Amino acid sequence: MHPLDGFVSSLSGRSLFRDGWGDEQTFGGASLTALLATSVRPVEVTWDAEQPLGRRRFRDGVFDSPWAGLPPEVRQGRVRWLSSGRGPRRDACVVLAASRDEGYRLRTWLFAPLVDEGMDLFLLENPFYGARRATGQRGPHIRTVGEQLHMNIATIEEARGLVAHARRQGYQRVAVAGYSMGGYMAALSAATMPEPVGVAALAAGASPAPVFTKGVHSRSIDFKRLGGSPDELEARHRLATLLDMANACLLPPPAKPGAAIIVACARDGFVPISESRALHAHWAGSELRVLDAGHISAILTSGSALRAALRDAVHRSGG
């Protein structure tokens, strides 16, 4: 494990799920496909005026989330469109947020160079993050397991709706991508789209369950408090069972697995590389790329490789 992963995880202070399970019973025993809408429709985005951002252009937009289970104050989706603003565009990528990635600054810094190459980006603001925090929520800390599950389902629905929106706007090659949690959600979004779409699942794998119950991210959870018992094994098992509902290996591969690129980090303390390999094996025809980096350090040192994955996923999505 890269030492930076251990250091970052030590700063969490067991802040995740401090208010318990929430309404996780809503999801108990349900399959992911049973929860998602049977058809994918474009979200109806109301866009603000276009504004300059250095040599680039951006517009912020809002839309009604397709996932009705969100609290009213969280229901309004938010997205930023980032473009060079020059000439007709054919390529687009919907980029999803990592855990605690509020706003658009990190993803803009990491992926905006692709805009200069001719790709437009749609950056989704996650439910419960940034301008979409719930009433009484402090910071990007998800308070209950139920909120986490609502966030994940809503992100998939919203990502699918934004992909459909981009296609309706005339983009010919479209992908969905993300890092860490965003990579998991991108993988599930692509796997549940009826039409071919490119996907770049960065620092992600098949199931999020090991991330929350075995990796260093599990240090963010006080399992004894969550389970209400000194024996934390039952709480870990209960959480793993709920999260494994979103195991991509329980779904068919994407319609075009050749347009799927999975990026793993060899020294990842958050996402076991075995999970990335499992996703690659299930998605026959996909490509697995392994970086000599940790989960956190890859963002700082491997930006060009991460951007290359998005670029190639978009290019392979067409034709």
N, C-alpha and C positions, 0 to 999 in steps of 0.2 A: 504494500500500500504506500502511495506517495504521502510523505509526512504532512503536506499541506491539507490533505483530506482529513487527517486526524485532528489537526489544529482547528480547522473551520468547524468541524463537528463539535468540538469542545466548547464552542461559543454559543451553542444553541440554548443551553440552560434548561433543557427538558420543557420547552415551551409549546410543544405540539400536543394537541388534544387535551389541553389542561381542563376543559369543561366536560370531558367524558365522551360517551358514545354518541350522544345526540340521537337523531332519528335514523340510525343505521338499520333499524328493523325494516325500513322501507325497501332496502336492497337485499335483505337476507334471502338466499336461495334463488334469486333471480339471475338469469343469464344477461349478459351485456346486450345481446341482440333483442331480448324481450323488452329492455328498457328504452332502447333507441327507437326513433321514428322509423317506420317501415320504408318511407321514401325520403329522399334528400331534396330540399327546396332551397333556392337562394335566399339568404337573408336580405331584407329590404333596408339598405343603409341610407341614412340621411347624412350627407357630407357637409362639413363646413367649407368655407372658402379655402382655396389652395394658398399655401404660404411658403416662403423660402426657408430653407434649412441649409445654410452654407451654399454650396453649388448645386444642391439638390432641392426637391420640392416635397411637401407633404400636405396631407389633408387628414383631419380627424373626423371620424364618423360614429354614429350611434345606431343601434338596431335593437329590436326586441329579441331576447334570447329564445331559441326554440325549446329550451328546457324549462317547463313550467314549474318545476320543483324548487326553483331559487326563491329566496325572500324577495319581496317587492323592491327593496332598495338596491338589490344586486342584479335584478332581472335585466336592466338595460345594458346591452353589450356595448363595448367600446373597441374601436379598431383605428389604427393609423395606417394610411397608405403612403408609401415612400417611393419616390420616382425621380428620375433625372428631369422629367418634364419635357424631354426632347423627342418629338416624332412619335409615330405609332409604335406600340409595344406589343410583343407577342408572348413574352415569358413573365410568369408571376409565381410567387411562392408565399403561402400562408405560413407564418412563423409563430410558433406557440411558445409560451413562457415556461421557464424552469421554475422550480420551487422558490418561493419568496422573491421572484423577479417582478417587481412592481414597475409600472410605467414602461417606457420604450427605450430608455437610455442604453442599457446593456446590449440589447439586440441590435439597436442602431449602430453602436460602436463595432459590434462583431460582424454584422452582415451587410452594412450599408455599402461597402466597396462593390458588392454585386450589382447595386443600382447603377454604378458607373459603367458596368459592362452591358447594360440593357435589360436588366431584370427589375420588375416592380415587386415590392414587398408589401404584404398585408400583415401587420403586427397586432395580434389579438391581446387585449388586456383581460387577464383571467378573472372569472368571478372570485370575489372575496379579496382581490388585490387592488391596490391603488385607488382609483376613483370608484371602484366597485366593492369597497369594503361594506360589511354588514354593520347594522346599528350596534354600537358598543364594542366593535372590534378594534383592538389596538395593534397596529402594525400588521405585517403580513403573516401573522401566526394563525394557523387554522385551529379553531377552538375545539371542534368535535370531529369525531370520525365521520359523522353524518355530513358535515360541511365538506370534508375532503371528498367524499363520494359524490355529493352534488356538484362540486367543482369539476371533478373528472368527467362526469356524464355531460355536463353543460359544455365543457371545453370541446369534447368530441362533436357534439351537435353543432356548436358554433363554428368549429373548424370546417366541418362538412358544408355548412351553409355558406361560408366564405369562399370555399373552393367553387361551389356552384355559382356564387355571385361573380367570381372572377371569370368563369367561363362565359357567363351571360354578358359580361363586359367585352368579350371578344378576344380574350387571351387564348392563344392556341396551345401553349404548353404550360401546365400548372402542376405544382407540387405542394406538399404540406411537410413541414419540418419543425424540429424543436430539439432542445438540448435537455437532458435529464428527464424530469417529469414531462417537459414539452415533447421530448422524443418519444416517450411512451404514448402520449396522447396522439402524436402524429401517426405512429404505427397503427393504433386502433382506429383512427379516422380513416386512414387509407384502406384498412382491411374491411371496413364496413361501408365503403363507397361502392355503388353499383357500377360505376364507370372507372376506367383506368386513370390513375393519378400517380405522379411521382411521389416518393417519400424519402426523406433523409431523417432517420432515427439516430440521433447523436447521443452518445453516452446513455444508451437505453437498451432494454432487453425485452424478454417475453413477458414476465410477470413483475409487477411492482411489489409483490409481497415480500421477497427477500430484502428489498431496499429498506422497508420500514421495520422489519422484524429481525434481521440478521446483520446488515451492514452498519457502518458507523452512523448512518442517519437514524438508526434505532435509538441512539443516545439522546435524541430529541424528545423521546417519549418516556414518561414515568409509568411503566407498565404496572407497577404495584398500585399506584393511584388510579390508573385507568380501569384495572380489574377489580379494585376494591378489596384486594387480598395481598398478603405478603408473598403468595405464590404467583409469580408473574407469568408462568408458562401458559396458563389458561388464556390470559389476555393476549399473549403473543399469538397463540393458535387461532383465537377468535378473529383477531385482526388479519392474520394471514389468509384465513378462509374468505373473509369479505373482499380483500384486495385481489385475491387470485381470480375473482370473478372477471377481472380485466386482464386475464392472461391471453395474450395474442395467439397462443398455440391452441386455444379453444375455438378460434375463428378460422374460416378459410383464409388462405393467403390473399393479398391484394390482387385485383384483376390483372395487373401487369407487374409481377414480381421482379422482372428484369429492370424496372425503373425504381427499385427499392435499394437504398444504400444504408447499411447499418455501420455505425462507427463506434468501436469499443475502445476503452482505455485500459492498457495492460496493467496499470497500477492503480486501478479504481477502487477506492475504499467504500464507495456508496453502491455502485451497481456491479455485481459479480460478473466477470467476463463470461462465465458459463451461461448466464441469462442471454447475453448478446449472441453467443454461439447457438443457443437453443432457438432463438428467433430466426437466425440465418438458416438453420437446418429446416425449420418449418416452412420458411419462405423459399422454396426451391427456385433457384434462378436469381436470387438476390445477391448482392455483393457485401462482404464483410471486410471492413478496413480497421486495422488495429493500430492505435497510436501508442507510442512509448511515453505515456503521461498518466497523471492521476485525474480524478474527476474535476477538481478545481483547476489544477495547473494547465489542463488542456485548453481551457478558455483563454489563458494568458499566453500560452506558447504555441498553440496549434491552430490559430485562427485561419490561416490559409488552407489547411486541410479540412477544417469544418466548412468553410465556404465552398471548397471544391466539391464536397458531398452534395450541398444544395444545388450547385451549378449542374452537376452531372445528373442528379435526380430530375431536375426540370428538363434538361435536354433529352433524357431518355423517355420522358412521359409522352412525347409526341411521336407521330409516325406509326 
